Amino acid sequence: MTERTKPAPQGWLLLDKPRGLGSTQAVGMVKRVLRQGGYKKTKVGHGGTLDPLAEGVLPIALGEATKLAGRMLDASKIYAFTIKFGEETDTLDTEGEIVERSDHLPTRDQLDAVLPQFTGPIQQAPPAYSAIKIDGKRAYDRARAGEQVEMKLRATTIHSLEIEKAEEGSATLVAHVSKGTYIRSLARDIARALGSVGHVTYLRRIKAGPFLKSQAISLDKCEEIAKGAAIENLLLPLEAGLDDIPVLNLEPDSAQAVRQGRVLSDLPQTDGLHLAKLGNTPVALMELEGGTAKVVRGFNLPDVAE
């Protein structure tokens, strides 16, 4: 086994997760390649679950970036997905058994006409085969045990919904959605609104928060870390997950105060969340109100003034 001599990495590895791999498995794989690559033990987490049957952008947080994983879970996402009309499955994807059929295959014009109903704030029932807990037990465990699972409606927002391609019997859409949106449920509801039934045959996340598919690396590329490839060439900085937050530049004395959890006063910046930095090094997320900044989340990164 390689001796762990390299410092623990800090930042984001953006994986292009293939179909068939679970998000937790992806985290385990990253832990393994870091270990085999000789990196010191570091925290690893992901910024938003992707079903094993889904593919695409999976942000993997390393070290101090794990403190931002919760923000990534709350971020909006963009998905491309294909609905096959005429058959609904119990899982609402290709893994399940067909539970309902319809001879009606909607046209593109009919699809165009119905999409405004699914844009903006909507209510949707999550799939019975989902990780939501019902009385302490996962819905998918209850469904697999043969229970009749009643899923409560949840509020979500579809920021945009567009047709990428429409053929007889299927359509591929691109949806920009808020957190908590189930694409499988969206596909089911669109099909039913068209007087048909349907299920998802293809699902790819093409954007997660600020992270784009063009930034994502393959598993093969990630595996190169285990063989000695420098992770710096693949790693995005911690602040890459905070592209919409203004920077609060600190002097060494104020950086030291922030690291000690102290409040900064008489600041001219506008109210709201800021990323406090000493030079290029993130120090903390701070909430600024009325010229006073309080630490929301501190980062223990090297090269910050002691």
Secondary structure, DSSP 8 states (H G I E B T S, - for coil): -----B----EEEEEEE-TT--HHHHHHHHHHHHHHTTB----EEESS---TT-EEEEEEEEGGGGGGHHHHHHS-EEEEEEEEETEEETTSBTTS-EEEE-S----HHHHHHHGGGGSEEEEE---SSSS-EETTEEHHHHHHTT-------EEEEEEEEEEEEEETTEEEEEEEE-TT--HHHHHHHHHHHTTS-EEEEEEEEEEETTEEGGG-B-HHHHHGGGGT--GGGT-B-GGGGGTTS-EEE--HHHHHHHHTT--B-S--S-SEEEEEEETTEEEEEEEEETTEEEEEEE---TTS--
